[in-house]
Amino acid sequence: MDDDEVIRQLIAVNLTLEGFQVETATDGQDCLDRVVKIRPDVITLDVMMPRLDGWVTASRLRAGDDTSHIKVVLITARAQEDDRRRGMGIGVDAYLTKPFDPAELIQVVRDLAVSARAG
């Protein structure tokens, strides 16, 4: 989920072209409202989103009985080490900074999806 429609579509298109089934949400609350029904292996989140930001969304995913196992990738322009530590403290599985390399995103999501299905 990314609050920037262009980035959200770029992520969706790149992952769809790689064979992933992709669902998008407009913000963190939309993600949380839909995640239990969709049951994704991996969620990408922007840190800066309306209603619920990526920090809160990731924290709520980690705290939920039905969602704590889902792999989470934070994608953000916030590249400071404190931000990375905060994400890792929440328990996100990967942290990519914008501008990101689509090939790196695909590889990270692929690795996490394989890991999610294996365990």
N, CA and C of each residue as an Amber inpcrd file, in Angstrom:
protein
   357
   0.8360000  -1.1480000   0.0000000   0.0000000   0.0000000   0.0000000
   0.8910000   1.2230000   0.0000000   0.5920000   2.1560000  -0.8410000
   1.3710000   3.3840000  -0.9290000   0.4020000   4.5120000  -1.1950000
   0.6170000   5.6520000  -0.5470000  -0.3300000   6.7470000  -0.7000000
  -0.1800000   7.4440000  -2.0380000   0.9030000   7.2320000  -2.7300000
   1.1180000   7.8150000  -4.0370000   0.6320000   6.8230000  -5.0890000
  -0.4350000   7.1950000  -5.7950000  -1.0530000   6.2820000  -6.7660000
  -0.0530000   5.7910000  -7.8140000   0.8460000   6.6440000  -8.2620000
   1.8230000   6.2540000  -9.2880000   2.7510000   5.1620000  -8.7460000
   3.2520000   5.3670000  -7.5410000   4.1450000   4.3700000  -6.9420000
   3.3840000   3.0730000  -6.6750000   2.1630000   3.1880000  -6.1730000
   1.3480000   2.0020000  -5.9040000   1.1530000   1.1930000  -7.1880000
   0.8520000   1.8780000  -8.2810000   0.6490000   1.1790000  -9.5520000
   1.9550000   0.6020000 -10.0950000   3.0610000   1.3150000  -9.9100000
   4.3700000   0.8030000 -10.3380000   4.6820000  -0.5060000  -9.6130000
   4.4590000  -0.5200000  -8.3170000   4.6960000  -1.7330000  -7.5370000
   3.7740000  -2.8500000  -8.0180000   2.4960000  -2.5530000  -8.1780000
   1.5240000  -3.5650000  -8.6020000   1.8630000  -4.1350000  -9.9710000
   2.1950000  -3.2710000 -10.9140000   2.5170000  -3.7320000 -12.2660000
   3.7620000  -4.6090000 -12.2570000   4.8080000  -4.1660000 -11.5760000
   6.0450000  -4.9430000 -11.5380000   5.8250000  -6.3160000 -10.9120000
   5.0810000  -6.3720000  -9.8320000   4.8500000  -7.6570000  -9.1840000
   3.9050000  -8.5400000  -9.9940000   2.9070000  -7.9420000 -10.6270000
   1.9900000  -8.7090000 -11.4840000   2.7390000  -9.3220000 -12.6560000
   3.6270000  -8.5520000 -13.2700000   4.4120000  -9.0640000 -14.4000000
   5.3170000 -10.2230000 -13.9900000   5.6530000 -10.2870000 -12.7160000
   6.4800000 -11.3850000 -12.2100000   5.6510000 -12.5780000 -11.7550000
   4.3190000 -12.5030000 -11.9520000   3.4670000 -13.6370000 -11.6450000
   2.7940000 -13.6070000 -10.2850000   2.9690000 -12.5210000  -9.5540000
   2.3120000 -12.4140000  -8.2530000   0.8670000 -11.9680000  -8.4320000
  -0.0140000 -12.4690000  -7.5750000  -1.3790000 -11.9610000  -7.5110000
  -1.3230000 -10.7470000  -6.5950000  -1.7610000  -9.5870000  -7.0900000
  -1.5960000  -8.3330000  -6.3610000  -2.9450000  -7.7030000  -6.0560000
  -3.1100000  -7.2720000  -4.8230000  -4.2600000  -6.4860000  -4.3820000
  -3.6890000  -5.1710000  -3.8700000  -4.3830000  -4.0630000  -4.0910000
  -3.8990000  -2.7860000  -3.5800000  -4.9060000  -2.1990000  -2.6000000
  -4.3790000  -1.3750000  -1.7170000  -5.2060000  -0.6420000  -0.7630000
  -4.7310000   0.8020000  -0.7810000  -5.6070000   1.7080000  -0.4300000
  -5.2830000   3.1250000  -0.5370000  -4.5250000   3.6740000   0.6590000
  -4.6260000   3.0010000   1.7990000  -3.9280000   3.4770000   2.9920000
  -3.8710000   2.3480000   4.0150000  -3.2800000   2.6390000   5.1660000
  -3.1100000   1.6200000   6.1820000  -4.4120000   1.0460000   6.7100000
  -5.4110000   1.8960000   6.9180000  -6.6880000   1.3980000   7.4240000
  -7.3610000   0.4980000   6.3950000  -7.2870000   0.8720000   5.1240000
  -7.8420000   0.0400000   4.0530000  -7.1410000  -1.3190000   4.0540000
  -5.8470000  -1.3140000   4.2490000  -5.0850000  -2.5620000   4.3240000
  -5.6010000  -3.4360000   5.4580000  -5.6810000  -2.8640000   6.6510000
  -6.1270000  -3.6370000   7.8110000  -7.5590000  -4.1410000   7.6590000
  -8.4050000  -3.3360000   7.0240000  -9.7900000  -3.7300000   6.8100000
  -9.9090000  -4.9300000   5.8770000  -8.9440000  -5.0900000   4.9800000
  -9.0530000  -6.1120000   3.9430000  -8.1310000  -7.3150000   4.1340000
  -7.1210000  -7.1960000   4.9700000  -6.0480000  -8.1760000   5.0090000
  -6.5000000  -9.5820000   5.4280000  -7.4030000  -9.6900000   6.3780000
  -7.8080000 -11.0270000   6.8250000  -8.5560000 -11.7730000   5.7280000
  -9.3330000 -11.0520000   4.9470000 -10.0560000 -11.6820000   3.8340000
  -9.1000000 -12.0590000   2.6920000  -8.1700000 -11.1900000   2.3830000
  -7.2500000 -11.4230000   1.2630000  -6.2070000 -12.4890000   1.6010000
  -5.7190000 -12.4850000   2.8450000  -4.7190000 -13.4400000   3.3220000
  -3.4340000 -13.4390000   2.4800000  -2.7720000 -12.3050000   2.3770000
  -1.5500000 -12.2330000   1.5630000  -0.3600000 -12.8980000   2.2450000
   0.6160000 -13.2810000   1.4430000   1.8860000 -13.7730000   1.9720000
   2.7840000 -12.6000000   2.3480000   2.7070000 -11.5220000   1.5350000
   3.5890000 -10.3600000   1.7070000   2.7620000  -9.0850000   1.5390000
   3.0580000  -8.0860000   2.3660000   2.4440000  -6.7650000   2.2380000
   3.5570000  -5.7330000   2.0960000   3.4210000  -4.8480000   1.1060000
   4.3250000  -3.7020000   1.0050000   3.5730000  -2.4890000   1.5480000
   4.2600000  -1.6920000   2.3650000   3.6510000  -0.5230000   2.9890000
   4.5420000   0.6940000   2.8240000   3.9500000   1.8240000   2.5090000
   4.6650000   3.0860000   2.5810000   4.5690000   3.5580000   4.0240000
   5.5940000   4.2550000   4.5000000   5.5370000   4.8050000   5.8470000
   4.5490000   5.9610000   5.9100000   4.5850000   6.8410000   4.9240000
   3.7460000   8.0360000   4.9330000   2.4480000   7.7610000   4.1810000
   1.3820000   7.4590000   4.9400000   0.0640000   7.2120000   4.3610000
  -0.9840000   7.9620000   5.1760000  -2.1160000   8.2950000   4.5430000
  -3.1990000   8.9260000   5.3040000  -3.8700000   7.9240000   6.2490000
  -4.6450000   8.4430000   7.1500000  -5.3860000   7.6920000   8.1710000
  -4.4380000   6.9320000   9.0930000  -3.8720000   5.8280000   8.6500000
  -2.8880000   5.0920000   9.4410000  -1.5850000   5.0350000   8.6560000
  -0.5000000   5.4680000   9.2720000   0.7810000   5.4150000   8.5660000
   1.3320000   3.9840000   8.5720000   2.4280000   3.8050000   7.8860000
   3.0310000   2.4780000   7.7850000   3.5140000   1.9200000   9.1050000
   3.9960000   2.8100000   9.9930000   4.4580000   2.3530000  11.3100000
   3.3080000   1.7080000  12.0820000   2.1930000   2.4260000  12.1590000
   1.0340000   1.9300000  12.9130000   0.4540000   0.6910000  12.2440000
   0.3640000   0.7290000  10.9230000  -0.1840000  -0.4180000  10.1950000
   0.6630000  -1.6620000  10.4280000   1.9840000  -1.5350000  10.3010000
   2.8770000  -2.6770000  10.5250000   2.7710000  -3.1740000  11.9640000
   2.6940000  -2.2550000  12.9120000   2.5580000  -2.6430000  14.3250000
   1.2690000  -3.4230000  14.5480000   0.1830000  -2.9550000  13.9580000
  -1.1040000  -3.6490000  14.1270000  -1.0950000  -5.0120000  13.4380000
  -0.4310000  -5.0970000  12.2850000  -0.3040000  -6.4010000  11.6240000
   0.4550000  -7.3730000  12.5220000   1.5510000  -6.9110000  13.1160000
   2.3570000  -7.7650000  13.9830000   1.5900000  -8.1850000  15.2360000
   0.7100000  -7.3260000  15.7290000  -0.0190000  -7.6050000  16.9620000
  -1.2420000  -8.5080000  16.7600000  -1.6940000  -8.6430000  15.5280000
  -2.9080000  -9.4150000  15.2660000  -2.6590000 -10.9100000  15.1910000
  -3.5210000 -11.6780000  15.8280000  -3.3930000 -13.1360000  15.7910000
  -3.4600000 -13.6770000  14.3610000  -4.3130000 -13.0770000  13.5330000
  -4.5070000 -13.5460000  12.1660000  -3.5140000 -12.9480000  11.1740000
  -2.7110000 -11.9730000  11.6150000  -1.8430000 -11.2590000  10.6720000
  -0.3720000 -11.2200000  11.0670000  -0.0300000 -11.6940000  12.2380000
   1.3450000 -11.5560000  12.7290000   2.3630000 -12.3080000  11.8720000
   1.9270000 -13.3080000  11.1470000   2.8260000 -14.1210000  10.3190000
   3.1030000 -13.5030000   8.9370000   2.3160000 -12.5240000   8.5270000
   2.4480000 -11.9560000   7.1800000   3.7630000 -11.2000000   7.0680000
   4.4750000 -11.4210000   5.9880000   5.7370000 -10.7280000   5.7340000
   5.4270000  -9.2880000   5.3460000   6.1790000  -8.3320000   5.9150000
   5.9330000  -6.9140000   5.6880000   7.1970000  -6.2430000   5.1560000
   7.0230000  -5.4950000   4.0630000   8.0970000  -4.7020000   3.4740000
   7.7000000  -3.2350000   3.5860000   8.5170000  -2.4330000   4.2720000
   8.2930000  -0.9910000   4.2930000   9.0360000  -0.3760000   3.1150000
   8.3490000   0.4560000   2.3550000   8.9410000   1.1660000   1.2200000
   8.7490000   2.6440000   1.4840000   9.8490000   3.3730000   1.6180000
   9.7350000   4.7520000   2.0550000  10.9000000   5.6220000   1.6000000
  10.6550000   6.9040000   1.5640000  11.7140000   7.8710000   1.2940000
  12.5370000   8.1360000   2.5500000  12.0730000   7.6650000   3.6850000
  12.7580000   7.8950000   4.9620000  13.9080000   6.9110000   5.0970000
  15.1140000   7.3810000   4.8090000  16.2750000   6.5060000   4.7590000
  17.1790000   6.6060000   5.9850000  16.7840000   7.3950000   6.9880000
  17.6260000   7.5560000   8.1630000  17.7300000   6.2420000   8.9380000
  18.8720000   6.0500000   9.5740000  19.1050000   4.8210000  10.3300000
  18.0790000   4.6390000  11.4520000  17.6550000   5.7350000  12.0800000
  16.6290000   5.6400000  13.1260000  15.3360000   5.0480000  12.5760000
  14.9820000   5.4430000  11.3420000  13.7750000   4.9030000  10.7180000
  13.9230000   3.4090000  10.4530000  15.0800000   3.0040000   9.9740000
  15.3240000   1.5740000   9.7340000  15.2220000   0.7770000  11.0350000
  15.8440000   1.3120000  12.0810000  15.7860000   0.6320000  13.3780000
  14.3500000   0.5480000  13.8900000  13.5970000   1.6100000  13.6830000
  12.1950000   1.6040000  14.1170000  11.4270000   0.5040000  13.3840000
  11.6340000   0.4150000  12.0690000  10.9670000  -0.6290000  11.2890000
  11.3550000  -2.0190000  11.7460000  12.6250000  -2.2260000  11.9710000
  13.0740000  -3.5400000  12.4140000  12.5690000  -3.8270000  13.8250000
  12.4640000  -2.7820000  14.6580000  11.9200000  -2.9600000  16.0050000
  10.4630000  -3.3960000  15.9850000   9.7290000  -2.9150000  15.0050000
   8.3270000  -3.3160000  14.8380000   8.2580000  -4.7650000  14.3760000
   9.2850000  -5.1780000  13.6530000   9.3190000  -6.5480000  13.1640000
   9.0670000  -6.6720000  11.6760000   9.2870000  -5.5670000  10.9300000
   9.1250000  -5.6900000   9.4800000  10.2190000  -6.5990000   8.9370000
   9.9500000  -7.2080000   7.8130000  10.8730000  -8.1870000   7.2430000
  11.8830000  -7.5700000   6.2870000  11.5490000  -6.4100000   5.7250000
  12.4710000  -5.7220000   4.8190000  12.1320000  -4.2410000   4.8070000
  13.1300000  -3.4360000   4.4650000  12.9820000  -1.9800000   4.4620000
  13.6700000  -1.4690000   3.2030000  12.8920000  -0.9590000   2.2410000
  13.4400000  -0.4320000   0.9970000  13.2050000   1.0710000   0.9500000
  14.1910000   1.7990000   0.4640000  14.0460000   3.2480000   0.3780000
  13.8120000   3.6840000  -1.0640000  12.9880000   4.7260000  -1.1950000
  12.7160000   5.3330000  -2.5030000  13.8490000   6.2920000  -2.8270000
  14.2290000   6.3920000  -4.0830000  13.7240000   5.5590000  -5.1810000
  14.2950000   4.1540000  -5.0590000  13.4540000   3.1680000  -5.2670000
  13.8970000   1.7830000  -5.1590000  14.0630000   1.1880000  -6.5540000
  14.8750000   0.1680000  -6.6240000  15.0900000  -0.5740000  -7.8590000
  13.9830000  -1.6200000  -7.9540000  13.1470000  -1.5590000  -8.9940000
  12.0740000  -2.5580000  -9.1020000  12.5800000  -4.0010000  -9.0470000
  13.7600000  -4.2680000  -9.5920000  14.3000000  -5.6240000  -9.5390000
  14.5900000  -6.0390000  -8.0980000  15.0510000  -5.0900000  -7.2780000
  15.3080000  -5.3970000  -5.8700000  13.9920000  -5.6740000  -5.1430000
  12.9780000  -4.8580000  -5.4180000  11.6660000  -5.0760000  -4.8110000
  11.1400000  -6.4630000  -5.1620000  11.2140000  -6.8270000  -6.4210000
  10.7300000  -8.1320000  -6.8660000  11.4750000  -9.2500000  -6.1500000
  12.7960000  -9.1270000  -6.0370000  13.5870000 -10.1670000  -5.3740000
  13.2400000 -10.2720000  -3.8890000  13.0850000  -9.1320000  -3.2240000
  12.7290000  -9.1360000  -1.8050000  11.3570000  -9.7910000  -1.6100000
  10.3740000  -9.3970000  -2.4080000   9.0340000  -9.9630000  -2.2850000
   9.0610000 -11.4570000  -2.6130000   9.7850000 -11.8390000  -3.6420000
   9.8740000 -13.2600000  -4.0080000  10.4710000 -14.0720000  -2.8480000
  11.5800000 -13.5870000  -2.2890000  12.2230000 -14.3080000  -1.1880000
  11.2920000 -14.4260000   0.0180000  10.5930000 -13.3460000   0.3340000
   9.6820000 -13.3760000   1.4760000   8.4730000 -14.2790000   1.2100000
   7.9730000 -14.2710000  -0.0160000   6.8340000 -15.1360000  -0.3540000
   7.2310000 -16.6110000  -0.2450000   8.4170000 -16.9520000  -0.7100000
   8.9060000 -18.3290000  -0.6020000   9.0410000 -18.7140000   0.8700000
   9.6010000 -17.8080000   1.6550000   9.7570000 -18.0410000   3.0880000
   8.4020000 -18.2110000   3.7720000   7.4260000 -17.3940000   3.3990000
   6.0870000 -17.4590000   4.0020000   5.4280000 -18.7960000   3.6910000
   5.5890000 -19.2590000   2.4810000   4.9550000 -20.5230000   2.0860000
   5.6410000 -21.7270000   2.6930000   6.9420000 -21.5760000   2.9880000
   7.7160000 -22.6850000   3.5630000   7.4870000 -22.8580000   5.0530000
   7.0730000 -21.7580000   5.7090000   7.0230000 -21.9090000   7.1580000
   5.8320000 -21.3730000   7.7660000
